[in-house]
Amino acid sequence: MARVILQNLFNLSRLRTNICRPNEFLRILSLVPQSSSFHTSPAHYDLLAFFEPKDNWGETKISAGRPWKLDELRIKSNRDLHKLWYVLLKERNMIMTMAEEFRHQGELFPNPERLEKVEESMENILDIVAERNRAYNLLEKGDPGQPKRRWFINELGLGYWRWETEHYIPKHMNRALRNSTSLQGRWQNYYLRLWREKMIRKNRKEAKANLCKERKLKEVFPDAETD
Amino acid sequence: MLLGTGCLGPLWQRHIPKYPLYVKGNPQLRVFLPLFWMKMIRPKHKIPEDHVCFEVHPQMTVFDIENYLKKIYDVNVLAVRTRLVKGKEMEVFGPAGIRDDNKRIAFVQLEEKFEIPDMFTEHPSADQKSMEQYDTMQKDHKKAFKKTWPFSDVSPWFR
């Protein structure tokens, strides 16, 4: 495992990606208490880690515990979660490889539900990281730090919701955006008004059709409940 | 929460979110919780002894695979080559328009030879054991049948 990765913490700044700039988590490093109580089995760095240990070869039943719960992971430090992530990642790779190998040999794979258990604990770790991320952002920046939805008006003057994304160019210097919105003006009002009228008519038609349908149903089934 | 968690199938099949934008001069971007997976498979055709075949997450690049093996498994890698394999189309009286998922297959060149361990000859599974039992039982049955063969007293040229 990379020492660089182990020395640092994983990100608490970005949510949509699990990628972080080093300065941000080095600041957090001092905030989080580090525990040395977490121990893992001795690591054997080899491609044989893709396969089950030799003790389990030829066994029809391989016992495994339950997945990690959210409450258990919430107590752990970031460092421990980071270590646990790699343990789970290797375990998942191993299980997938073994399943493929058993399928290739035409054998029955013992306890395939292990994959789901590992995945559940991995997802729980992601949830916990997101929680901490959110808390940190709310404390430091007063904002959950997630991309927001904005009302965007396109070149036809029609608005729609759009997720914020990162850009290299600031908004006032973005020529493509300026060109797309340059046509906006008072000339659009006439067409927008027609558009609105059309939508209103369409909605009214639908509502009327629904009412008619209900009335007809009411005649056949007078005691029925209406939603 | 990560985008799309809790609604879309298993974690290993999910789309991996984009990297944040990088500006020259900024500190290096690092992945702290990689979502990538790799599984070792037996290659379809014969490959050199120092090569290993993997099926990897379709979004993984050559550099990702190299770093993954070097940093997580501590294995030195000489070269990585990948190829995309299109999923097979289902056929119901002709092509049905339903495909399997596309795969990315990676061939990794190592410093040393590596062979996928043989797990099934030394440790036969329950199925294999039962098959062997079945064979022996069939042989015994044949022997027993020969003893009580109805044509045993007929001369051999007539059988």
Interface residues (C-beta under 8 A of the other chain):
Chain A: M1 A2 V4 I5 N8 L9 F10 N11 R14 L15 R16 T17 N18 I19 C20 R21 P22 N23 Y45 D46 L47 L48 A49 F50 F51 E52 W57 G58 E59 T60 H82 W85 Y86 L89 K90 R92 N93 M96 T97 E100 E101 H104 Q105 E107 L108 L115 E116 E119 M122 E123 I125 L126 D127 V129 A130 E166 H167 Y168
Chain B: M1 L2 L3 T5 G6 P10 L11 W12 P17 K18 Y19 P20 L21 V23 N26 P27 Q28 L29 R30 V31 F32 L33 P34 L35 W37 M38 K39 M40 I41 R42 V52 E55 K71 I72 Y73 D74 V75 L110 F114 I116 P117 M119 F120 E122 H123 P124 S125 A126 D127 Q128
